[in-house]
Amino acid sequence: MEMTPYDYTLIANLNLTIRVERFRIMDPGFGEPLALTDIPYTQVQLTEDDMAALILGANAMAENVTLYVKAKAPVLSADQLVAVHAALQQALTTLLDHLPDTAFQRDHVQVLHPADPENRASGLNSYVHVVDDGAFQTKIYLTYMPTILSSIRIFPIRPGAVINDYSILTY
């Protein structure tokens, strides 16, 4: 993790899509447990305040955050978002905490498109975070561009701001 004298992660550009699926785990008392779909594979659309809360919860500060949302795909409802919020927070925190860890990247991150060293705005990675509490299994899918961390200190443009520039890109 990129540590500063202020002890937070510096994010230059966080370009990502978030997808969630959740299963209710039922044990019939014999054989394998059953996994019944509670939330089908669905995209997440967050307000700037929701995203700022996640980034703050991950002990980070961001210059630019872009959330990509598919126009004609289902979006998580407010109630569903509440149900998976803790898993979403764990997923983002785990990813940001382990970005510089090459062993974590090798074992837990799938490279969908390799980054071009000449072009910071290239590459695409996928990280799947699974939270299983016995009653539910929640999978958080984070697809992101790998050039996230900043090498310079980031100052908030507004007092108390966690994200300086937030946008939702619909495609």
N, C-alpha and C positions, 0 to 999 in steps of 0.2 A: 504494500500500500504506500502511496506517495504521502509521506508525513511532512508536515510543515510545523513551524514553531507554534501554530495554532491548533495542531493535531486534528485536521480534517482532510478528507480526500478532495482534491481539486479536479473538477471535471471541466474540460474545455468544450467538448461536443458530445452529447449523449443523443444519438440517433437510434431509436428503437421501436420495435413493435412488441406488444405484450399480448399473449394469448393465455387462456386459463381453461383447465378442465378439472372437474371434481367428481369423485365417486364416493358413494355411501358404501361402506364395507359392512357386509352382513355375514355372520358366521352361523351357518345352519346347524352346527353341532357335529357334522360329519363331513369329510372331504375338504375341499378347498373353500375358503371364504368367497362369497359372491361380491362382485363390484358392480353396483347399480349406478348408472349415470345420474348425478345430481345436477351438475352443470356441464352441458356438452362443450366441446372445444369452441371457445368464444373469444373474440377480441376484447381488449380493455381500452376504454377511452377515459382519460382522466382530465379533470380540470387542472388549471395551473396550481391551485391551492392543494389539490390532492397529490400532484406530482411533487410539489415543494415539501409536503409533509413526508413523503417517502424518501426524498433525498436528504432531508434533515434527519430523519430516523436512521439513515445510513451514515450519518456523520460526514456529510459532504456538502459542497457548494458548487454550483454549476454556472458556467457562462452561458451556454446554449443547450437547450433541450428541445428535441423535435420528436414528437410521437406520431408514428405513421398508422393511419386507420383506413382500412378498406371500406369504400363507400357503401357497398351493398351487402356487407357481411353483418351478422348479428353482433350486438354490443352487450356487454355485461350490464345487467340492471343495477340499480343502486343497492337493492337488498343483496344481490349476489356479490357485489363488490365488498360490502360489509363482511360477508361470510368468508371471503378469501383474503381480506386485507392483511392479516398477520402473515400468511404465506407469501403474499406479494412483497411485503416488507423484508421478510427473510431472504427471498430470492434476490432482490436488488442489493441488499446489504452484503450478502455472500459474494455476489459477482463483483461489486466495487472493492470489497476487501481483498479479493484474490486476483485482481487484474494483473499485477506484476509477478504473480506466482506461476512460473512456467510449468511446474508439476500439476497444479490445479488446471491450468489452461489445457495441458495435454490430456488429462484424464477426464475432464468434465465439460469442456467446450468443443463444439464441433465447428470446424472452419467450413463454411458454405462456399465462400469465394475468397481466395487468398488476397491479402492487402498488397498493393503495389507500393514499395518503399518510396517511390518518386511522387506518389499522390496520396496525401493524407485522407482524402475523401474517397477511399476505396476499401474494399473488403467487406465481408459480412460473416458474422459468427452467430452461433446459437447456443444458448445455455438453458438446460431444463432443470428446474429445481423441484424436488418432490418432498412434500410434507405429509407424513402419515401419522395421524394421531390415534389410530385404532378404529375410530368411528368413520372418519373420512380420509381419503387420499386426495390431495390437491396437487396438481401439476401446473407449474408456472413456466411458460415458454418465453424467454427473452431473446429476441433476435436483434442484433446490434452491430454497428460499425465498430471495429476494434480500436480505433484511435480516439479513446475517451479521455485519458488523463491529460492534465495540463502541467507544463513544467514551470509555469509562472503563477504567482499569487493572484487570486481573483478577488476583486473588491465588489461588494454589492452596489448596484446603481441606485437602489432605494434603501433607506434604512431598514435593516432586518431582512432584506431580500435573500432568498436561498438560491433562486434562479434569476439570472439577469434577463434572459430572453427565452420565452417558451412559445412553441407553436405546435399546432396539430396539422399534419399534412394528410389530406384525404386523397387517396388514389383509387 
